[in-house]
């Protein structure tokens, strides 16, 4: 499974023209791994562009959920989200299942990817931060 994720990630990397994946980017390994996790687990609902699906799955573009409190964002992945949320006046009602089966590093990578893709610019999420939030569950 890890080999498949690596291969998928590598293929996505080769095809990527995002500046964030260019040589010399200090967080490119995490972003690359995060993109692979995103593609496998998040893309069907949140779409390739992070735009979500109107009134069902929220966008991941410049929202307080993505760019704001890391602990809240980590908890959404660990516990899921089963209540409607409103973003920019639009209500999203599709429940998000927990992905707590992912490792701390996978959650760290995918959140770092989301927080630095789709026009977002935010600090990375570390595996240690995920581990600390998971321990408080």
N, C-alpha and C positions, 0 to 999 in steps of 0.2 A: 504494500500500500504506500509506504514512504517513497519507494522507488517511482511509483506511478505519479505521485504528487510532485516529486522532483522533476520528472520528465515533462509533466504538464507545465510546471512553473518555468522550466527552461524554454519550452516552446513559446510560452507567453512572453518571456523576456526577449527572445529573439525577434518576435513580431512587434514588440513595443517600440513606439517612437516617443514615449513620454520622457521629458528631460530628467525626471526623477530617477530613471533607471540608467542614466549615462554613467560611464566610468568616472570614479572619483566621488560619487555621492556616498556620504558616510553611512546612510541607512539603506542603501540599495539591496543588501541581502535580505533584510527584514521585509522591505517592500516587495521584493520578488516572491518570497515565501508567502507573504500576506495576500498577494494577488492570486496565488494558486489556491489558498484556502477560500478566498472570496469567490473565485470561480466555481469551486466545488460546492460550497454551502450557502452562499449569499446571493449570487447572481440570479438564480431563477426568480426570486422575489424582488430584489432591489435593482435588477437590470444591469446591463454592462456599463451603462453610463452613470449608475448610482441614482437615477431619477425615480426609482420606485414605480408603483402602479397606482394611479389616482384613486383615492378613496379606499384602497386596500393596503398596499405596502408603502410605507413612507419613504421619501427621498432621503439620501444621505449627503446631499449637497448643501453645504453651509447652514446646517441646522444646529441649534444649541445642543441637541442630543448627541451629535457627533463631535462638535467643536468644544463643548462645555466640559462639565465635570466628568473626569475619567472614571471615577468610581461608579457613577450612575450608568455610564456606557458599558463598563465591564459587567455590572449586574444584569443588564439587559441580555447580554450573551449567556451569562451563567444561569439565569433564572427564567429567561424568556420575558415576553411582554404580552399580557392577556387583557389589556384594557385599551380602549380607543385613545388615540393621541391626536392633537391638533397641531399642525405645522403650517404657518403662514395662512391661517384661516381655513385650511382644508383638513377634514377629519379622515383619519386612517383607522380602519377597524379590523384588519386581518391579524389574528394572533401570531406572534413570533415564537416559535418553539425555542426552548433552551438548547444551547450547543455546549453544555458543560462537559460533554465527553471529549471535547478538544483539549489538548494540553495547554498549560499556561503559556508556553511559547507560541503555539498556534494562535491563541486568542490575542496575544501581544502583537504578533505579526499582522493579523488581519485588521486589528483596530488601528495599528500604525499605518497600514495601507489605506484604510478608509479615511483616516484623519489627514492624509496627505495625497489624496486622489480626488478626482471630480471637481477640481478647483479649490479643494480644502487645503489649508495650511495650518497644522497644529502640531504640538509636541508629540513625540512617540509615546507609546504605552509599553512599559517594560514587563517582562515576565514576572519580575518580583512584585510589581503592582497587582498583576492578576492574581498571583499566589496569595497576597495579603487579603484581597477582597474575597477570594474563594474560601480562605480560612475563617472568615467572619460569617459565612453562610449559615 
